[in-house]
Amino acid sequence: MFNFFKKKDEDKNIISSGFEALKSALSKTSKALIDNVVDIASGNEEIDEFALDDIETMLIKADLGVDLSVELVEKIKEKKLKSNELKGFLKEEFENILNIAGSNELVYNDGSLNIYFVAGVNGAGKTTLIGKLAKRFKDSGKKVLLAAGDTFRAAAEEQLEIWAKRANADIVRRDKADSASVVYEAIERAKKEDFDIIIIDTAGRLQNKFNLIEELKKIKNVIDKNAPGALSECILVLDANLGQNGLSQAKVFKEALNLTSVAITKLDGSAKGGIIFAIAKEFALPAKLIGIGEKSEDLKNFDKKEFIEAIFN
């Protein structure tokens, strides 16, 4: 009996420390998106036109995007909110935005091959995220294969192989080969050797958008043709520090792929976590993974309730 309650207490402590780590990582986002905005209206019962203009500017600076910021200010005006109602209003609006974007659970289908197509520009933390995700799946007993589909960037294959070794995952690597052929080989091997998961790394060279989009489309066609129904997630990796530039990146990749979700990296120390709401609103893309540090365990499932609580408390 004693040990049972001790275990429950330990679990509570782990959950509590996990929330505190998230809250700490989001402290700058919380200040930019909530505290600074609420402070503008404090001291005045009515939120006047001057305060509304300042709130709109502050929301845009907090990387909500112009359209969403203007929409929120219009609602504040229509509702004739008082200053003490502003925080509650923002919390409710942000909750609604995340709910409308869809489920935040990473799709995994037991008993069949699951393919995770990971896209994003170079430098977003894509390869690191793949390595951490591979380790998580391996630790849960899954058979994982990485496909080194970024055959363009120098040393990309080497970096992915290092992560594969750390995660004790297998890898298909053909340096400088056609990306689609690497993915085809990974699919064929996964079928023969009964892998549970393939995680595909891809190129992210936005300076030549046409070539990038054509390459991504080609890879997706290979998946659809050779492993129909196996594509569990098409994930766009975004660096939180880029803020509103993430919206333009999402637009580019959405042109090429039927994105299902986003993963936001480098949230720790960033004041630009508001991009999660902007992406959810503009593209109806839910966040499913977030990175709040360097360690493998710092790749977290995105929990919208915890995220909201962390920035509002």
C-alpha positions as CSV (number, residue, x, y, z in Angstrom):
1,M,0.0,0.0,0.0
2,F,2.8,2.4,1.0
3,N,4.7,1.7,-2.2
4,F,1.5,2.3,-4.3
5,F,1.0,5.8,-2.9
6,K,4.7,6.5,-3.2
7,K,4.6,5.7,-6.9
8,K,1.6,8.0,-7.4
9,D,3.4,10.8,-5.6
10,E,6.4,10.2,-7.8
11,D,4.2,10.4,-10.9
12,K,2.7,13.7,-9.7
13,N,6.1,15.1,-9.1
14,I,7.2,14.2,-12.7
15,I,4.0,15.8,-14.2
16,S,4.5,18.9,-12.0
17,S,8.2,19.3,-13.0
18,G,7.3,18.7,-16.6
19,F,4.7,21.6,-16.5
20,E,7.2,23.8,-14.7
21,A,9.8,23.2,-17.4
22,L,7.2,24.1,-20.1
23,K,6.2,27.2,-18.2
24,S,9.8,28.3,-17.9
25,A,10.4,27.6,-21.6
26,L,7.4,29.7,-22.5
27,S,8.0,32.6,-20.1
28,K,9.1,35.0,-22.8
29,T,6.2,34.1,-25.0
30,S,3.9,34.6,-22.1
31,K,5.2,38.0,-21.4
32,A,5.0,39.1,-25.1
33,L,1.6,37.6,-25.8
34,I,-0.3,38.0,-22.5
35,D,1.4,40.2,-19.9
36,N,2.4,43.1,-22.2
37,V,-1.0,43.1,-23.8
38,V,-2.9,43.0,-20.6
39,D,-0.7,45.7,-19.1
40,I,-1.7,48.1,-21.9
41,A,-5.3,48.0,-20.7
42,S,-4.7,47.9,-17.0
43,G,-5.6,50.9,-14.9
44,N,-8.5,51.9,-17.2
45,E,-11.9,50.3,-16.8
46,E,-12.8,50.9,-20.4
47,I,-10.4,49.9,-23.2
48,D,-10.3,53.0,-25.3
49,E,-9.3,53.5,-29.0
50,F,-5.7,54.4,-28.1
51,A,-5.4,51.2,-26.0
52,L,-6.9,49.1,-28.8
53,D,-4.3,50.4,-31.3
54,D,-1.5,49.6,-28.9
55,I,-3.0,46.1,-28.2
56,E,-3.1,45.4,-31.9
57,T,0.5,46.5,-32.4
58,M,1.6,44.3,-29.4
59,L,-0.3,41.2,-30.7
60,I,1.3,41.6,-34.1
61,K,4.8,42.0,-32.5
62,A,4.0,38.8,-30.5
63,D,3.8,37.0,-33.9
64,L,0.1,36.3,-34.0
65,G,0.0,37.7,-37.6
66,V,-1.8,40.8,-38.8
67,D,-5.1,39.1,-39.7
68,L,-5.6,37.4,-36.4
69,S,-4.4,40.4,-34.4
70,V,-6.9,42.7,-36.2
71,E,-9.7,40.1,-35.7
72,L,-9.1,39.9,-32.0
73,V,-9.1,43.7,-31.6
74,E,-12.3,44.0,-33.5
75,K,-13.9,41.5,-31.2
76,I,-12.6,43.4,-28.1
77,K,-14.2,46.5,-29.5
78,E,-17.5,44.8,-30.4
79,K,-17.8,43.2,-27.0
80,K,-16.9,46.5,-25.3
81,L,-14.7,44.6,-23.0
82,K,-13.4,46.1,-19.7
83,S,-9.7,45.8,-18.8
84,N,-10.3,43.1,-16.2
85,E,-12.1,41.0,-18.8
86,L,-9.2,41.1,-21.4
87,K,-7.1,38.2,-20.1
88,G,-10.1,35.8,-19.9
89,F,-11.2,36.8,-23.4
90,L,-7.8,36.1,-24.9
91,K,-7.6,32.7,-23.1
92,E,-11.0,31.7,-24.5
93,E,-10.1,32.8,-28.0
94,F,-6.8,31.0,-28.1
95,E,-8.4,27.8,-26.8
96,N,-11.0,28.0,-29.6
97,I,-8.3,28.5,-32.2
98,L,-6.4,25.4,-31.1
99,N,-9.6,23.4,-30.9
100,I,-10.7,24.3,-34.4
101,A,-7.3,23.3,-35.8
102,G,-7.9,19.7,-34.9
103,S,-6.4,17.0,-32.8
104,N,-2.9,17.4,-31.4
105,E,-2.3,13.6,-31.1
106,L,0.4,12.2,-33.3
107,V,-1.3,9.6,-35.5
108,Y,0.0,6.1,-35.1
109,N,-1.8,3.0,-36.5
110,D,-1.0,-0.3,-34.6
111,G,-0.4,-3.3,-36.8
112,S,0.6,-1.5,-39.9
113,L,3.5,0.5,-41.4
114,N,3.5,4.2,-40.3
115,I,5.4,6.7,-42.4
116,Y,6.2,10.2,-41.0
117,F,7.2,12.6,-43.7
118,V,9.2,15.5,-42.1
119,A,9.6,18.8,-44.0
120,G,11.1,22.2,-43.2
121,V,13.8,24.6,-44.1
122,N,17.5,23.9,-43.3
123,G,18.3,25.1,-39.8
124,A,14.8,24.6,-38.3
125,G,16.0,21.6,-36.3
126,K,14.4,19.0,-38.6
127,T,17.2,16.4,-38.3
128,T,17.4,16.7,-34.5
129,L,13.6,16.4,-34.2
130,I,13.7,13.2,-36.4
131,G,16.5,11.7,-34.2
132,K,14.6,12.5,-31.0
133,L,11.3,11.1,-32.4
134,A,13.1,7.9,-33.5
135,K,14.5,7.4,-30.0
136,R,11.0,7.9,-28.5
137,F,9.5,5.3,-30.8
138,K,12.5,2.9,-30.2
139,D,12.1,3.3,-26.4
140,S,8.5,2.3,-26.8
141,G,9.5,-0.9,-28.5
142,K,8.9,0.0,-32.1
143,K,11.1,-1.0,-35.1
144,V,12.2,2.2,-36.7
145,L,13.8,3.0,-40.0
146,L,15.1,6.4,-41.0
147,A,15.2,7.5,-44.7
148,A,18.0,10.0,-45.5
149,G,16.0,11.9,-48.1
150,D,17.9,15.2,-47.8
151,T,20.6,14.3,-50.3
152,F,21.3,17.9,-51.2
153,R,22.6,19.6,-48.0
154,A,26.3,18.8,-47.3
155,A,26.6,16.4,-44.3
156,A,22.8,15.9,-44.0
157,E,23.1,12.1,-44.4
158,E,26.0,12.0,-41.9
159,Q,24.0,13.9,-39.3
160,L,21.0,11.7,-39.7
161,E,23.2,8.6,-39.3
162,I,24.6,9.9,-36.1
163,W,21.1,10.3,-34.7
164,A,20.1,6.9,-36.0
165,K,23.0,5.3,-34.0
166,R,22.0,7.3,-30.9
167,A,18.4,6.1,-31.2
168,N,19.5,2.6,-32.1
169,A,17.4,2.9,-35.3
170,D,18.1,1.6,-38.8
171,I,18.8,3.9,-41.7
172,V,18.7,3.9,-45.5
173,R,21.3,6.2,-46.9
174,R,22.5,6.7,-50.4
175,D,24.6,9.9,-50.6
176,K,23.8,12.2,-53.5
177,A,21.2,9.8,-54.8
178,D,17.7,10.9,-55.9
179,S,15.7,11.5,-52.8
180,A,12.6,9.6,-54.1
181,S,14.8,6.6,-54.8
182,V,16.0,6.6,-51.2
183,V,12.4,6.7,-49.9
184,Y,11.4,3.9,-52.3
185,E,14.3,1.7,-51.0
186,A,13.2,2.5,-47.4
187,I,9.6,1.4,-48.1
188,E,10.7,-1.8,-49.8
189,R,13.0,-2.7,-46.9
190,A,10.3,-1.8,-44.3
191,K,7.9,-4.2,-46.0
192,K,10.4,-7.0,-46.1
193,E,11.7,-6.6,-42.6
194,D,8.4,-5.7,-40.9
195,F,9.3,-2.2,-39.6
196,D,6.7,-0.3,-37.7
197,I,7.9,3.1,-38.7
198,I,9.7,5.0,-41.4
199,I,10.7,8.6,-40.6
200,I,11.7,10.5,-43.8
201,D,14.2,13.4,-43.7
202,T,13.8,15.9,-46.7
203,A,15.6,18.8,-48.2
204,G,14.7,22.4,-47.2
205,R,16.3,24.7,-49.6
206,L,13.8,27.6,-50.0
207,Q,16.2,29.6,-52.2
208,N,15.1,27.3,-55.1
209,K,11.4,26.9,-54.3
210,F,10.4,25.3,-57.6
211,N,13.0,22.5,-57.3
212,L,12.2,21.9,-53.7
213,I,8.4,21.6,-54.3
214,E,8.9,19.3,-57.2
215,E,11.2,17.0,-55.2
216,L,8.7,16.9,-52.2
217,K,5.9,16.0,-54.6
218,K,7.9,13.3,-56.2
219,I,8.7,11.7,-52.7
220,K,5.0,11.9,-51.8
221,N,4.0,10.2,-55.0
222,V,6.4,7.4,-54.2
223,I,4.8,6.9,-50.8
224,D,1.3,7.0,-52.2
225,K,2.1,4.5,-54.9
226,N,4.2,2.0,-52.9
227,A,2.7,2.3,-49.4
228,P,-0.9,3.5,-49.9
229,G,-2.5,4.5,-46.6
230,A,0.8,4.3,-44.7
231,L,1.5,8.1,-44.5
232,S,0.5,8.8,-40.9
233,E,1.7,12.3,-40.6
234,C,3.2,15.0,-42.9
235,I,4.9,17.3,-40.4
236,L,6.3,20.8,-41.1
237,V,9.1,21.7,-38.7
238,L,9.3,25.4,-37.8
239,D,11.8,27.3,-35.7
240,A,9.9,29.3,-33.1
241,N,12.5,32.2,-33.4
242,L,11.4,32.9,-36.9
243,G,8.0,34.2,-35.8
244,Q,5.8,35.4,-38.6
245,N,8.2,34.1,-41.2
246,G,6.9,30.7,-40.2
247,L,3.6,31.6,-42.0
248,S,5.3,32.1,-45.3
249,Q,7.2,28.9,-44.9
250,A,3.9,27.1,-44.1
251,K,2.5,28.5,-47.3
252,V,5.4,27.2,-49.4
253,F,5.2,23.7,-48.0
254,K,1.4,23.5,-48.1
255,E,1.7,24.1,-51.8
256,A,3.8,21.0,-52.2
257,L,2.3,18.7,-49.5
258,N,-0.9,17.8,-47.8
259,L,0.5,18.9,-44.4
260,T,-1.2,17.3,-41.4
261,S,0.6,19.1,-38.5
262,V,3.5,21.3,-37.4
263,A,6.3,20.8,-34.9
264,I,7.7,23.9,-33.3
265,T,11.3,23.7,-32.3
266,K,13.5,26.0,-30.1
267,L,10.6,27.3,-28.0
268,D,12.8,27.6,-25.0
269,G,13.9,31.2,-24.6
270,S,11.8,32.4,-27.6
271,A,9.2,35.2,-27.3
272,K,7.6,34.1,-30.5
273,G,5.5,31.1,-29.5
274,G,2.4,32.9,-30.6
275,I,3.2,31.5,-34.1
276,I,1.4,28.3,-33.0
277,F,-1.9,30.2,-32.9
278,A,-1.2,32.0,-36.2
279,I,-0.5,28.7,-38.0
280,A,-3.6,27.0,-36.4
281,K,-5.8,29.9,-37.5
282,E,-4.5,30.5,-41.0
283,F,-3.8,27.0,-42.2
284,A,-5.9,24.9,-39.8
285,L,-2.7,23.0,-38.9
286,P,-2.5,21.7,-35.3
287,A,0.9,21.6,-33.5
288,K,1.7,18.0,-32.4
289,L,5.3,18.3,-31.2
290,I,7.3,21.0,-29.5
291,G,10.9,21.3,-28.6
292,I,11.8,23.1,-25.4
293,G,15.4,22.1,-24.9
294,E,18.4,20.1,-26.1
295,K,17.8,16.8,-24.4
296,S,15.9,14.0,-26.1
297,E,13.1,14.2,-23.4
298,D,12.7,17.9,-24.3
299,L,10.8,16.9,-27.4
300,K,7.2,17.0,-26.1
301,N,3.8,16.1,-27.3
302,F,1.9,19.3,-27.8
303,D,-0.8,19.5,-25.2
304,K,-3.1,22.5,-25.9
305,K,-4.5,22.6,-22.4
306,E,-1.0,22.6,-20.8
307,F,0.3,25.1,-23.4
308,I,-2.5,27.6,-22.6
309,E,-2.1,27.2,-18.9
310,A,1.6,27.7,-19.2
311,I,1.3,31.0,-20.9
312,F,-1.6,32.3,-18.9
313,N,-0.3,31.5,-15.4
